Amino acid sequence: MVVGNTAGSKWMSDDLLNRAASKDKHMHIVEGSNHMKLYDVPKYVDEAVSVLGPFFKKHLMSAGSTHGVAAA
């Protein structure tokens, strides 16, 4: 989970992270950002993608291989 560092975002994200069923999870806080900046401010988007990309690649690739989906 990637979040900005605004107060409302942080406490809601903590709750969501705690309720997520997966044991393979972590939170990455993008310092100086907020929810909207994670959409269209390149330095914040780049940081978020640098964390999310490898996570999704690892988990989607492994999930695809167990369900008969060809990996890219």
Helices and strands as residue ranges (DSSP letters): E 2-4, H 7-19, E 28-30, H 37-40, H 42-66
